[in-house]
């Protein structure tokens, strides 16, 4: 590795807003967001980029053929380039060393190290980080130590995927986690939520009342979105305290937390259905979306599908023949810029820049949608909520529902505002392929 120079606090202050410098936090997603566990300094230096040493663990890098692409996406989307001066910081000198070595191997030669213990300035914390629960807290709860966080409360943990419990779930899951099949709250062919009465029955079948503390997680990158969708369902039902675990079961295993085998039995309850006070702001129907499209002052309807789907070159799903987009919607591609390569909450700055570029008013309704089921849209909503934007919601029917009605208008081709857009320049993640949410 090239010689690394130790940066001073004065250098850091100058570098914070300079286009020629990048200040990068090499610690974990939880700490970057602002969670404190132990003696770490919670939060990150204002304007600091995020590139965690955890992303470079060989167990991640060897597990997915597209993983190196995801690392490059993180650098590109945050403006981390070899022609800049790079300051990487941590608190233990170990995390930064891993990241600095990686940058050095990839052609970076203006590298600096800073020890965060020497920083006495402000640290930025995500406004609503409590919605994205760190694994150490989930572990405390799973081990029966939840009273310190939620005294006197009933707490339930759910692992979500499509269809019956997988072999992996039966062999290893978070202790006490009950498996939920997404078919229990979604219906084909549009994969939208069941009727309100059925959803309330679903909640009671799993013993979830309006007072229950709910924690959800997925077992794969894809099912991170499924967990976010389940969180939307419970919030729609008026459950006030619903949290997503920051990561998937692979993160849990890599951190060495204990697991459990077998199929955890659900414990149904029966209460007056009127106790569930529905909050329809969490999931919009097609009529709601049409109202926004007819009155842009109400907000934006945001298409997070890939470029080829947006311009109508492909539908994106084997069970959808029709391709195109909903007229008047704003394109803002999602998958690998907001989420970290190791499937955790990413850098809020990347989200804000993408929304700013799309001219989205953050004070008004932001209705995210994708092709089908809105698992990806639900992840976007969750990230936006964590970032402090409670006005984020989903149009869960998405393209699948919209194109099913012949009277709905459809557009194809490249819109005028994207005439000069190069899909390979920024949205490199279109190189990444993942199975659809549901294979028919």
N, C-alpha and C positions, 0 to 999 in steps of 0.2 A: 504493500500500500504506500501511496505517496505520503510525504511528510505532512502531518496535520498541525496547523497552527492554532493555538488556543485563542479564542476570541475574547475580547473584553466586553464589559457591560456597555461601555460607550459605543463600541462597534455595533452592538446589538440594537441600541436605540436608533442609530443612524440607518441600520439595515431594515428596520421594521417596515418602512414605507417606500424603500428604494426599489426601482424596477430592475436594478442590477444585482440585487441580493435576494437570497431566499433563506428565511429562518425556518428550521424544520424541527418539529417535535418527534422524537424517536420512541416515545413511551407508548403505553397501551391506549386503546380507544376509550376505556372507562376514565382514565386519568385525564386524557385530552378533553373529554366532555365536561369534566369537573367533579367526578366522583372522588371522594377521599377514602382511602383504606390504609390505615397505618400512618406512616410519617411522610408519605409523598405530598408534593405540592400539587393540589388539585386545580385543574384548568390549564390553559396554555397561554403563552405570551401572545398578546393581541397581534393579529395578522400572520401568526405562525402557520406554516403548512403542516401537513401530517403525513409521516411515512414511518410506520412502526417497525421496530426490529422484529416483532412477532410475525410480520408478514413474510419474513425471510427464513423462517423455520423450514427445514427440508421436508418436514412431514406435510406441509402445505404445498411446497414447490413441486414435490414429486407426485402429488395426488391428482392433479388436473393438467391436461395437456395445454390448456389455455392460460395457465396461471401466470406465466411470464408476461403474456399480453396484458393481463390485469395489472401487473406491477407497472408496466409502461403507461397504461392508461392513467394510473394515479399520478405519475410524474407529469404527463402531458396536460392533464386537466388542471393541475395545480401550478403549472408553469415552472416545474423543476427541470432545468436544462443545464447541459454542460458549459454553456457560455455564461453562466451566472456564478457569482460568489455564493457558496453554500455554507451556512452555519447550522450544524446539527447539535441539538442539546438533549440532555437527559439529567438524571440525578445520580447515576451510579457509574458513569463512564463505560458501561458495558453495552447498553442499548445503542448508544450513539456510535460506538466502534463498529458494531455489526452493520449499521446503515452506511457509515462512511466507507467501509470496505466495499460494500455493494456499489456505491456511487463511483468509487475509484476504479473498480473493475469495468464500469460502464462509461469510461471516458471523462469523468469529472476530475479536474485537477486543481480547482480553487476551493479547497475544503478547509473548514474551520470547525473547532469544537468549543462548546460553551457548557459549563456546569450550571444547571438551573439553581443550585443552592446559592449562587452568587447574585441571583436576581432579586431585587427588592421592589420591582414595579408591580403593576396590576396583572392578574391572570384572568383570562376570560373563561366563563363557564356557560354551557348551554342552558338557556332559561328554564326548560322543562325536562331536564335530563332524567327526572324520576321515572318518566314513562319507559325509559330504556334501562332495565335493571341489570346491574353487573352480576356476573356469575357468582362472585363470592357471597353476595347477598342471597341469591337463590339457593346456594349451598347451605348457608346458615338456616334458611327457612326449611329446606328439605331435611336437615338434621334436627329439626324440632326447636330451632332457636328463633322462630319468627316473632315471638312475643315482644322482643326488643324493638321491632319495627312496626308491628301491627297488633298492639295489645288487645287481647280479648276478641280477636277476629278469626273467622273461618277462612283458611287460605287453601286454594287449590292450584295445582300446577298441571298444565296440559301440554302434551306433545301432539302436534297436528301433522297429518299427511292425508293423501288421497287413498281411499279404500281401507281395508282391514289393517291391523297392526303389522308392520313389517317384521321380518325375521330379526333385523337389527334392533328394533324396539324391544322385542321379546328377550333379546340377549343383553341389551344394555341401554338404560335410560336414566334420566334424573330420578333419584329415589322419590317415590310417591307420585310420579307423573302419570296421569291418565291419558291414554291414547284417544284422540278424536278423529274420526273419519270426516273429511270435508263434505262427503255426500250427505251427512246428517243435517247440514244447514244450507247447502246449495242444491239447486235442481238443474238438470240438463234440459234442453240443449244449450241454454245461454249461461248456465252456471251462476245464476243470481240467487240471492237469499230466498229462503222459503217464506211463506206467508207469516205475518206477525204472530198469529196464534201458535203455529208450528214451531217458530223460533223460541217462544216462551216455553213450550213443552220440551224442546231440546235443552234449554238451560236447566229446567227442573230435573230432567233425566240425569244430568251431571251434577245435581246438587248445588247449582249456582243461583243464589238469590241476589237481590239488589245490593246486599251488604257484603257479599263475598269478595275477598281479595283474590284476583285472578292473575296468574302468570302463565304466559304462553311461549312456546319455542318450537322450532322446526328441527328436523333431523338432516336436512340438506340445504344447500343454497336456495334451491327452488322453494322449499318449504318454509324458509324464513318469511317469504311473502304469504304463504298459507297461514302462518302464525299471525302475521299482521292483519290478515283478513278476519281471522277468528276474533282478534282484539276488536276490530270494527263491529263485528256482530254483537259482541257483549256490550260494547258502548252504546250501540243502537238500542239495545234492550234496557238501557238505563243503569247498567252496572258502572258505578263511579270509579272504582279503582281496578283498572286493568293495565297490566304491564307486560312488555315484551322483554324477553331475556336478550342481552346484548351478545348474540352469537348463536351457534347451533351446537348440536351434540358433539361434533368434532372438536370445537373449542373447549367444551367441558372436559372431554377425555384428555386433550393435550395439556390442560391445566392440572390434571391429576385428581379431579374431584371424584368422590365415590359414585358408583352407579348401582343399579338394581336390575334383577332379571324378572321375567314373567309379565303377565298382563294385569295391571292394577285395576281392580274392580271399581266402577263408579258407584256413588252412593246417592241415589235419587232423593229428591225432596218434593213435597207437595204444599204449595202456598197459594194464597189468593192471587190470581193472575193480574189483578188490578194493581198489585204492588210494583209491577214492572212499568215504569213510566218511560215510554219510548222517546228516544232522542233521534229524530229523523235527519238531523244535520250531518250525521256521520256517513250516510250513504244516500245519494240522490237517485231518483228515478228519472226515466227519460223525459217526462213532462217538466221536471225541475231543470234539467239540462237545456231543454228548448227555451225555457224562460230566460236563462242566462244568455244563451246565444242570441235571443231577440232583444236583449237589453244588456249590452256589454258593461254598463255601469255597475252591474251586479257582481261582475268578476270575470274569471276566465275558465274555460273548459280546456284541459291540458292533455294532449295526446302524448303518451310516453312510449309508444311503439317505436320500432326501428325505422330508419329512413325509407327502406323499400316498401314497408307496409304503409307508411305515411303518404308516399306518392302513388301508391296503388300498383306497384309492380308485383306484390305478393300479398296474400291474405295473412300469412304468418301462422296459420293453423291448418292441419290436415282435414279438419271437418268444416272449414269455411271456404266456399268457392269465391265469394265476392271480395274484391280488393278495392281499397280506396280510403278516403278519410271523411270525417264529418265536417262540412263547411263551417268556417268561423272558429274552429278550434285552433289552439296554439300548440305547436310541436315543441316538445322539451324532453328529449330522449333520456331514459333513466338508468338502466341496469348497473353499469360498472363505474359510474362517477360518484354516486352518492354512497354506495356501499363499499366497504373495504375489501381487498382481495381475500381476507380471512373471515368475511361475512359478519361484519360489525358496522356500527354507526361510523360514518366517514366525516369528512371535513365540511362543515356548514358553509364555508366560503365558496366551495364549488357549487353547492346548490343555489346559493344566493346569486352567484354570477350567471348561472344558467337561466334562472328566473328573470334576472335583470335583462339579459340578452333577449329573452322572449317577451320583454315589456309586460311582465306580469305585476299587477298591483298587489303587493303583499298584504294590504289592509282589507282586501275584498275576498270573496269566495274563490278558492283555488280547487277546482274539481278535477282530480286526476283520473284518467282512465287508460286502459290498455285493450287487449284484444278480447279476452274472455276471463271471467271470474274476478278480474281486478286484483289478483294477488300482488302484482308489481305495483299497481296503483295504491294498494293498501300500505305497502312498504313506504312509498313516497309520502303518503299522508302521515304515517308514523314519524318519519324523519322530520317532516315539516312541523308536526306537533311538538316534537322534542326541541326543535329549533325556536319554538316560541310562537308558532302561528296556528292558533286554534281554529282558524277559518279554513284550514285544509280539509278536504273531504274526498269522496270517491264517487264517480259515476260507475257503478259496478256492472251494469249491463254492457258498457263499452261498445266496441265495434261490432261484436257478435250480435248484440241486441239491435243496435241501430240499423245494420244492413239487413236484418230479418224483415223489416217493414218496407215494402216497395215504395210507399209514399214519401219516405225520408230521402232528402237530397244527398247526393254523394259526389265528391270531387276526386279527380286523379291528376297526375302530372305534378310538375314542380311549381309551387306558388311563386309569384313574382318576387316576394321578399327573400326567397331562397335561390334566386337565379344564379348567384355566384357561389353557392354553397358547395364545398368539397367534402363529401361524406367520409373520406379517408383521413381528413386533416385532424378532426377532433373526436368524432364518434367512432374511434377505432374498435370499440367494443362490439360493433356489428360483426367483427370477425369471429366473435365467440358464439357458439351455438349451444343451446340447451333445449332439452325436451320441453314440449308444451306442457302447460299446467295439467291438462287432461288429454289422454290419448283415447280416442273413441274406438 
